[in-house]
Amino acid sequence: MLRKIRIILAAAFFLCITMLFLDFTGSLHAWLGWMAKIQFLPAVLALNIGVVAVLVILTLLFGRVYCSIICPLGVMQDIISWIHGRTKKKNRFRFRYSPAKNWLRYSVLVLFIIGLALGAHSLAILIAPYSAYGRIAANLFAPIYQWANNFFAWIAERADSYAFYSTEVWLRSIPTFIIAAVTFVVIFVLAWRNGRTWCNTICPVGTVLGFLSRFSVFAPAIDTEKCRNCGLCGKRCKASCIDMKEHEIDLSRCVACMDCIDTCKEGAVHLAYRYGKKSEKKEENVDNGRRAFIASGAIAMTTAATAKAQAEVDGGLAMISHAEKPVRNTPLVPAGALSLKNFTNHCTACQLCVSVCPNHVLRPSASLDTLMLPEMGYERGYCRPECTLCSEVCPAGAINPVTRAKKSSIQIGLAIVNLDNCIVNTDNVNCGNCARHCPAKAVRMVRKDPSDENSLKIPTINEQKCIGCGACENVCPARPFTAIHIEGYEVHKTK
């Protein structure tokens, strides 16, 4: 019964979290976004003490249920391992006990903490479980989902239905795609062969929760009087933590999957209350705790905020071919990030904001110092003042929630004009695209020669009004480099 409950919860969490990365409309986040915010590392970086406390208490009560239910990377490994187990009957009992490699686990954890403390986030978040899965989902799974969506949109269009609409599928960052692909292959091979090897040797969150789970109130235990030493529980343990010779279970590596309890037909492996007088109704008490956990999740889902309306994309802008990416002295980060430093200190590079950006402004960085962290670019669209999706979905506090009214007053950068590229000078024609499309009215066209009423007009920037949305850069027809681009502010301003 416990195993079935765990599988149902794990499947629900895995499906919902995956859909957060696949849903390019951003409509699901109002209902399911809380699932991203209760991931361990994002909650720590966001200083969400309440969520961290709940996860710690949950671990101290039932062990590493976070790893077997809430963590999408852990559930993905279980799915891969389960598929391998179904290929041949003998594969279902292919695991065996192996001693804990604590020297490796704690060495990786120390390096991970040092990396975060010294600001080497790109190296640290390579092994962060939620971030790793986010990159896999956003770079490998999302394109397949989007192609399928476009296929259905093509069919619906010919049936005069608008139930689907097509979306652009494009490779946002080659380095991040390669990292995601390599990570997936490594985890796939480890899970296919040895189950939860990644969780118990590499994952820093698994190491922290493993230390806490050693003191859990409820945990699987072996009754030596009932045990017939058949060894089936150890052969089904994907964490390789059951030592049948000593009849002991390494609780620091046990992920509370309950497979051992389900496998044992003699009732020798059971969920035990480890402190005080043992209760005769152990399983019933734990079941109630599980039901309470399900109920709390249902309440959180039903009380979530209603979905935000998706910002419409201006079809007229798509007629202009994409320009080359300008070289920015200071990277651009979204409104709500407060500053470049705050953004880099909190971001886990999970790519959730990249996945929901409707105008293709956010994409993973290819620079070594900010590798995989989202950055803004206006080659395919601009940051619309009415769109606040990225601030709504960020689980780590890298982008704080902002209202539409507040976003219109936040200056994330400043437009810089390069008249040498402007077609007014290069082609001797009128333009004014930048001024017409500026939502902040920060671009004004003035005559090149104030004394000549027939002279062409060139753009000037009002620094007090410019919010750095990039509309001017996006619509500028100068190619290959635009005549106007946005330079980011290290610390955002309010106009």
C-alpha positions as CSV (number, residue, x, y, z in Angstrom):
1,M,0.0,0.0,0.0
2,L,2.8,2.4,0.9
3,R,4.6,1.7,-2.4
4,K,1.4,2.4,-4.4
5,I,0.9,5.7,-2.6
6,R,4.5,6.7,-3.3
7,I,4.2,5.9,-7.0
8,I,0.9,7.8,-7.4
9,L,2.4,10.9,-5.7
10,A,5.7,10.6,-7.6
11,A,3.9,10.3,-10.9
12,A,1.7,13.3,-10.2
13,F,4.7,15.5,-9.1
14,F,6.8,14.4,-12.1
15,L,4.1,15.0,-14.7
16,C,3.1,18.4,-13.3
17,I,6.7,19.7,-12.9
18,T,7.6,18.4,-16.4
19,M,4.5,20.3,-17.8
20,L,5.8,23.5,-16.2
21,F,8.8,23.3,-18.5
22,L,6.8,22.2,-21.6
23,D,4.0,24.7,-21.3
24,F,5.1,27.6,-23.5
25,T,1.9,29.5,-22.8
26,G,2.7,29.9,-19.1
27,S,-0.9,29.2,-18.1
28,L,-0.2,26.2,-15.9
29,H,2.1,28.1,-13.6
30,A,-0.6,29.8,-11.6
31,W,-1.9,26.4,-10.6
32,L,1.3,24.3,-10.5
33,G,4.0,26.8,-9.9
34,W,4.1,26.0,-6.2
35,M,5.7,22.6,-7.1
36,A,8.8,24.4,-8.4
37,K,8.9,26.6,-5.3
38,I,9.1,23.6,-2.9
39,Q,12.2,22.2,-4.6
40,F,15.0,22.1,-2.0
41,L,17.8,24.2,-3.5
42,P,15.5,26.9,-5.0
43,A,13.8,27.2,-1.6
44,V,17.2,27.6,0.1
45,L,18.4,30.2,-2.3
46,A,15.1,32.1,-2.1
47,L,15.5,32.0,1.7
48,N,12.0,30.4,1.9
49,I,12.4,29.2,5.5
50,G,8.9,27.8,5.7
51,V,9.4,25.4,2.7
52,V,12.9,24.4,3.9
53,A,11.5,23.7,7.4
54,V,8.7,21.6,6.0
55,L,11.1,19.5,3.9
56,V,13.4,19.0,6.8
57,I,10.6,18.0,9.1
58,L,9.2,15.6,6.4
59,T,12.7,14.0,6.1
60,L,13.0,13.7,9.9
61,L,9.6,12.0,10.0
62,F,9.7,9.6,7.0
63,G,13.2,9.8,5.5
64,R,14.1,10.8,2.0
65,V,10.5,11.0,0.6
66,Y,11.6,14.3,-1.1
67,C,14.0,12.2,-3.3
68,S,11.4,9.6,-4.1
69,I,8.3,11.8,-4.6
70,I,9.1,15.5,-5.1
71,C,12.4,15.6,-6.9
72,P,11.8,15.2,-10.6
73,L,15.3,14.0,-11.3
74,G,14.9,11.3,-8.7
75,V,11.6,10.1,-10.2
76,M,13.1,10.2,-13.7
77,Q,15.8,7.8,-12.5
78,D,13.2,5.5,-11.1
79,I,11.4,5.5,-14.4
80,I,14.6,4.6,-16.3
81,S,15.4,1.9,-13.8
82,W,11.8,0.5,-13.9
83,I,12.0,0.3,-17.7
84,H,15.2,-1.7,-17.5
85,G,13.6,-4.0,-14.9
86,R,10.8,-4.7,-17.4
87,T,13.1,-5.7,-20.3
88,K,13.9,-9.0,-18.6
89,K,12.4,-10.7,-15.5
90,K,15.9,-11.2,-13.9
91,N,16.6,-7.5,-14.2
92,R,13.9,-6.8,-11.6
93,F,16.3,-8.3,-9.0
94,R,19.6,-7.1,-10.4
95,F,20.7,-4.8,-7.5
96,R,23.1,-5.7,-4.7
97,Y,24.4,-4.1,-1.5
98,S,27.4,-1.8,-1.8
99,P,29.1,0.1,1.0
100,A,28.4,3.9,1.1
101,K,31.0,6.0,-0.6
102,N,30.8,8.8,2.0
103,W,34.2,10.3,1.1
104,L,32.8,11.0,-2.4
105,R,29.4,12.2,-1.2
106,Y,30.7,14.7,1.3
107,S,33.6,15.8,-1.0
108,V,31.1,16.7,-3.7
109,L,28.9,18.5,-1.1
110,V,31.8,20.6,0.2
111,L,32.8,21.5,-3.4
112,F,29.2,22.4,-4.2
113,I,28.9,24.7,-1.1
114,I,32.3,26.3,-1.9
115,G,31.2,26.9,-5.5
116,L,28.0,28.7,-4.3
117,A,29.9,30.7,-1.7
118,L,32.5,31.9,-4.2
119,G,30.0,32.7,-6.9
120,A,31.0,29.9,-9.2
121,H,27.3,29.1,-9.8
122,S,27.8,27.7,-13.3
123,L,29.9,24.9,-11.8
124,A,27.8,24.3,-8.7
125,I,24.5,24.1,-10.5
126,L,25.7,21.4,-12.9
127,I,24.9,18.8,-10.3
128,A,21.9,20.5,-8.6
129,P,19.1,18.0,-9.1
130,Y,16.1,20.3,-9.9
131,S,18.3,22.5,-12.1
132,A,19.7,19.5,-14.0
133,Y,16.2,18.2,-14.7
134,G,15.0,21.6,-15.7
135,R,17.7,21.9,-18.3
136,I,16.9,18.4,-19.6
137,A,13.2,19.1,-19.8
138,A,13.7,22.6,-21.4
139,N,16.3,21.6,-23.9
140,L,15.5,17.9,-24.8
141,F,11.8,17.3,-24.0
142,A,10.3,20.7,-24.8
143,P,11.3,20.7,-28.5
144,I,9.6,17.3,-29.0
145,Y,6.5,18.6,-27.2
146,Q,6.5,21.8,-29.3
147,W,6.9,19.9,-32.6
148,A,3.9,17.7,-31.6
149,N,1.9,20.8,-30.7
150,N,2.7,22.4,-34.1
151,F,1.6,19.2,-35.8
152,F,-1.8,19.3,-34.1
153,A,-2.0,23.0,-34.8
154,W,-1.4,22.3,-38.5
155,I,-4.2,19.7,-38.5
156,A,-6.6,22.0,-36.5
157,E,-6.0,24.9,-38.9
158,R,-7.2,22.7,-41.8
159,A,-10.3,21.9,-39.9
160,D,-11.0,25.6,-39.2
161,S,-10.2,25.1,-35.5
162,Y,-8.0,27.3,-33.3
163,A,-7.7,24.9,-30.4
164,F,-4.0,24.9,-31.0
165,Y,-1.6,27.5,-32.3
166,S,2.0,26.9,-33.5
167,T,5.0,28.1,-31.7
168,E,8.6,28.7,-32.9
169,V,11.0,25.9,-32.0
170,W,14.6,27.1,-31.8
171,L,17.9,26.2,-30.1
172,R,18.4,28.9,-27.5
173,S,22.0,28.0,-26.5
174,I,24.3,25.3,-27.9
175,P,26.5,25.0,-24.8
176,T,23.4,24.5,-22.5
177,F,21.9,22.0,-24.9
178,I,25.2,20.0,-24.9
179,I,25.4,20.1,-21.1
180,A,21.7,19.0,-20.8
181,A,22.3,16.1,-23.3
182,V,25.5,14.9,-21.6
183,T,23.8,15.1,-18.1
184,F,20.9,13.1,-19.4
185,V,23.1,10.4,-20.9
186,V,25.2,10.1,-17.7
187,I,22.1,9.9,-15.5
188,F,20.4,7.5,-17.9
189,V,23.4,5.1,-17.9
190,L,23.8,5.2,-14.1
191,A,20.0,4.7,-13.5
192,W,19.8,1.9,-16.1
193,R,22.6,0.0,-14.6
194,N,22.5,0.8,-10.9
195,G,19.4,2.7,-10.0
196,R,20.0,5.6,-7.6
197,T,23.8,5.9,-8.0
198,W,23.6,9.6,-8.9
199,C,21.5,10.4,-5.8
200,N,23.7,8.6,-3.4
201,T,27.2,9.6,-4.7
202,I,26.9,12.9,-6.6
203,C,23.7,14.8,-5.6
204,P,24.4,17.4,-2.9
205,V,20.7,17.6,-1.9
206,G,20.6,13.8,-1.5
207,T,23.7,14.0,0.7
208,V,22.1,16.6,3.0
209,L,18.8,14.9,3.2
210,G,20.6,11.5,3.7
211,F,22.3,12.9,6.8
212,L,19.0,14.0,8.2
213,S,17.2,10.8,7.3
214,R,19.5,8.8,9.6
215,F,17.4,10.2,12.4
216,S,14.0,9.7,10.8
217,V,11.1,8.7,13.1
218,F,9.7,6.1,10.7
219,A,11.9,4.0,8.4
220,P,12.1,0.5,6.9
221,A,13.5,-2.1,9.2
222,I,14.2,-5.9,9.0
223,D,12.6,-8.2,11.5
224,T,15.3,-10.9,12.0
225,E,12.8,-13.4,13.5
226,K,10.7,-13.4,10.3
227,C,13.5,-13.0,7.8
228,R,14.3,-16.1,5.8
229,N,17.4,-14.6,4.3
230,C,16.1,-14.9,0.7
231,G,17.8,-11.7,-0.2
232,L,15.0,-10.5,-2.5
233,C,14.6,-7.1,-0.7
234,G,18.3,-6.3,-1.3
235,K,18.1,-7.3,-4.9
236,R,15.1,-4.9,-5.5
237,C,16.8,-2.0,-3.6
238,K,17.8,0.5,-6.2
239,A,19.7,2.5,-3.6
240,S,21.9,-0.6,-2.8
241,C,21.5,0.1,0.9
242,I,20.2,-3.2,2.3
243,D,23.0,-5.3,3.9
244,M,21.4,-8.7,4.2
245,K,24.4,-10.2,6.1
246,E,23.9,-7.8,8.9
247,H,20.2,-7.3,8.4
248,E,20.7,-3.5,8.3
249,I,19.4,-0.7,6.1
250,D,21.6,2.3,5.5
251,L,19.0,5.0,6.1
252,S,21.3,7.8,4.7
253,R,20.9,6.2,1.3
254,C,17.4,4.8,1.5
255,V,15.1,6.9,-0.6
256,A,11.9,5.6,1.0
257,C,10.7,3.9,-2.2
258,M,9.0,1.1,-0.2
259,D,10.0,-1.5,-2.8
260,C,11.6,-3.7,-0.2
261,I,8.4,-3.8,1.9
262,D,6.4,-4.7,-1.2
263,T,8.8,-7.4,-2.2
264,C,9.0,-9.2,1.2
265,K,6.2,-11.8,1.3
266,E,7.1,-12.8,4.9
267,G,6.4,-9.4,6.4
268,A,10.0,-9.2,7.6
269,V,10.6,-5.8,6.1
270,H,8.2,-3.2,7.5
271,L,8.0,0.4,8.3
272,A,9.0,0.8,11.9
273,Y,8.6,3.5,14.5
274,R,12.2,3.9,15.7
275,Y,11.8,5.8,19.0
276,G,10.0,5.0,22.2
277,K,7.4,2.2,22.5
278,K,6.6,0.6,19.2
279,S,3.0,0.9,18.0
280,E,1.1,-2.1,16.7
281,K,-0.4,0.2,14.0
282,K,2.7,1.5,12.5
283,E,1.6,1.3,8.9
284,E,-1.8,2.9,9.6
285,N,-0.2,5.9,11.3
286,V,2.2,6.4,8.4
287,D,-0.7,6.1,5.9
288,N,-2.5,8.9,7.7
289,G,0.7,11.0,7.4
290,R,0.8,10.3,3.7
291,R,-2.9,11.2,3.3
292,A,-2.3,14.5,5.1
293,F,0.6,15.2,2.7
294,I,-1.7,14.6,-0.3
295,A,-4.4,16.8,1.3
296,S,-2.0,19.7,1.8
297,G,-0.9,19.5,-1.8
298,A,-4.5,19.5,-3.0
299,I,-5.2,22.6,-0.8
300,A,-2.2,24.4,-2.2
301,M,-3.3,23.7,-5.8
302,T,-6.9,24.9,-5.2
303,T,-5.8,28.1,-3.6
304,A,-3.2,29.0,-6.2
305,A,-3.7,32.3,-8.1
306,T,-5.7,32.3,-11.3
307,A,-3.8,32.1,-14.6
308,K,-2.4,35.2,-16.1
309,A,-3.4,36.2,-19.6
310,Q,-0.6,35.4,-22.1
311,A,0.9,38.4,-23.8
312,E,0.2,38.5,-27.5
313,V,3.1,38.7,-29.9
314,D,3.1,41.4,-32.4
315,G,2.9,39.6,-35.7
316,G,4.2,42.6,-37.6
317,L,7.6,42.5,-35.9
318,A,8.2,38.9,-37.1
319,M,8.5,40.3,-40.7
320,I,12.0,41.7,-39.8
321,S,14.8,39.2,-40.1
322,H,16.8,38.5,-37.0
323,A,19.8,40.7,-36.4
324,E,23.2,39.7,-35.0
325,K,23.5,39.6,-31.2
326,P,25.2,42.9,-30.0
327,V,28.1,42.8,-27.6
328,R,26.8,44.2,-24.3
329,N,29.2,45.4,-21.7
330,T,26.7,44.6,-18.9
331,P,24.2,41.6,-19.4
332,L,20.5,42.3,-19.2
333,V,18.5,40.5,-16.5
334,P,14.7,40.8,-16.1
335,A,12.8,43.3,-14.1
336,G,12.4,41.9,-10.6
337,A,16.0,40.7,-10.5
338,L,17.0,43.9,-8.6
339,S,20.6,43.7,-9.7
340,L,23.0,41.5,-11.7
341,K,24.6,40.3,-8.5
342,N,21.4,39.3,-6.8
343,F,20.3,37.5,-10.0
344,T,23.5,35.4,-10.3
345,N,23.6,34.7,-6.5
346,H,20.1,33.2,-6.5
347,C,19.6,31.7,-10.0
348,T,19.8,27.9,-10.3
349,A,19.7,27.9,-14.1
350,C,16.7,25.6,-14.1
351,Q,15.5,27.3,-17.3
352,L,11.9,27.7,-16.1
353,C,11.8,31.4,-16.9
354,V,13.3,30.6,-20.4
355,S,10.6,28.0,-21.0
356,V,7.7,30.4,-20.3
357,C,9.0,33.6,-22.0
358,P,6.5,34.2,-24.7
359,N,8.6,36.6,-26.8
360,H,11.8,34.5,-26.9
361,V,13.7,37.2,-25.0
362,L,15.3,34.9,-22.3
363,R,17.8,32.3,-23.3
364,P,20.7,30.5,-21.5
365,S,24.0,32.4,-21.5
366,A,26.9,31.0,-23.4
367,S,29.5,33.1,-21.5
368,L,31.8,31.1,-19.2
369,D,31.3,33.3,-16.2
370,T,27.5,33.1,-16.5
371,L,27.2,29.8,-18.3
372,M,23.6,28.4,-18.4
373,L,22.2,31.4,-16.4
374,P,19.4,33.1,-18.3
375,E,20.2,36.3,-20.1
376,M,18.1,38.7,-22.3
377,G,18.4,39.2,-26.0
378,Y,16.1,41.1,-28.4
379,E,16.9,39.4,-31.7
380,R,13.6,37.6,-31.7
381,G,11.3,39.8,-29.6
382,Y,11.3,42.4,-26.9
383,C,10.4,42.4,-23.2
384,R,6.8,43.6,-23.2
385,P,6.0,45.8,-20.2
386,E,2.7,43.9,-19.6
387,C,4.4,40.5,-19.3
388,T,5.5,39.4,-15.9
389,L,5.6,35.6,-16.4
390,C,9.3,35.1,-15.6
391,S,8.9,36.9,-12.2
392,E,5.9,34.7,-11.4
393,V,7.6,31.3,-12.1
394,C,11.1,31.9,-10.6
395,P,11.3,29.5,-7.6
396,A,14.7,30.7,-6.3
397,G,14.3,34.4,-5.7
398,A,16.5,35.4,-8.6
399,I,13.5,37.2,-10.1
400,N,11.2,38.7,-7.5
401,P,7.5,39.0,-8.4
402,V,6.5,42.3,-10.0
403,T,3.2,43.7,-11.0
404,R,2.6,45.0,-14.5
405,A,2.3,48.6,-13.2
406,K,5.6,48.3,-11.4
407,K,7.4,46.6,-14.3
408,S,6.7,49.6,-16.5
409,S,8.7,51.8,-14.0
410,I,11.8,49.5,-13.6
411,Q,14.8,50.5,-15.7
412,I,16.8,47.4,-16.5
413,G,19.0,49.1,-19.1
414,L,19.4,52.0,-21.4
415,A,19.1,52.3,-25.2
416,I,22.4,53.3,-26.9
417,V,22.3,54.7,-30.5
418,N,25.0,54.1,-33.1
419,L,24.2,56.5,-35.9
420,D,26.9,54.9,-38.1
421,N,24.6,51.9,-38.5
422,C,21.3,53.8,-38.8
423,I,19.7,53.5,-42.2
424,V,18.9,57.2,-42.1
425,N,22.6,57.7,-42.6
426,T,23.6,54.6,-44.5
427,D,20.7,54.5,-47.0
428,N,19.6,58.2,-46.7
429,V,15.9,57.2,-46.0
430,N,13.4,58.0,-43.3
431,C,12.7,55.3,-40.7
432,G,11.5,56.0,-37.2
433,N,10.7,52.4,-36.3
434,C,12.4,52.7,-32.9
435,A,10.3,55.7,-32.0
436,R,7.0,54.3,-33.2
437,H,7.4,51.0,-31.3
438,C,8.8,52.4,-28.0
439,P,6.2,51.7,-25.3
440,A,7.8,54.1,-22.9
441,K,8.0,57.0,-25.4
442,A,11.7,57.3,-24.6
443,V,12.8,57.5,-28.3
444,R,12.3,60.8,-30.1
445,M,13.1,61.6,-33.7
446,V,14.9,64.9,-34.3
447,R,16.2,66.4,-37.5
448,K,19.9,65.8,-38.4
449,D,20.1,69.5,-39.3
450,P,17.9,71.6,-37.1
451,S,18.1,74.5,-39.5
452,D,16.9,72.5,-42.4
453,E,13.2,71.5,-42.3
454,N,13.7,68.9,-45.1
455,S,16.5,67.1,-43.4
456,L,16.0,63.5,-42.3
457,K,15.3,62.6,-38.7
458,I,17.5,60.5,-36.4
459,P,16.7,59.0,-33.0
460,T,17.6,60.4,-29.6
461,I,17.0,58.7,-26.2
462,N,15.4,60.1,-23.1
463,E,17.3,58.4,-20.3
464,Q,14.7,59.2,-17.7
465,K,12.0,57.4,-19.7
466,C,13.9,54.4,-21.1
467,I,13.2,51.1,-19.3
468,G,15.4,48.9,-21.5
469,C,12.6,46.8,-22.9
470,G,14.4,46.4,-26.2
471,A,11.5,47.2,-28.5
472,C,13.7,49.7,-30.4
473,E,16.5,47.2,-30.8
474,N,14.1,44.5,-31.9
475,V,12.4,46.5,-34.7
476,C,15.5,48.3,-36.0
477,P,15.9,47.3,-39.6
478,A,19.7,47.9,-39.7
479,R,21.6,44.7,-40.5
480,P,23.7,42.8,-39.6
481,F,23.9,44.9,-36.4
482,T,21.2,47.2,-35.3
483,A,21.7,50.9,-35.0
484,I,20.3,50.9,-31.4
485,H,20.9,48.4,-28.6
486,I,20.3,48.1,-24.9
487,E,23.1,48.2,-22.3
488,G,22.2,46.6,-19.0
489,Y,22.3,48.2,-15.6
490,E,24.2,46.3,-12.9
491,V,21.7,47.7,-10.4
492,H,18.2,48.3,-11.7
493,K,16.7,51.7,-11.4
494,T,13.2,53.1,-10.9
495,K,12.0,55.9,-13.1
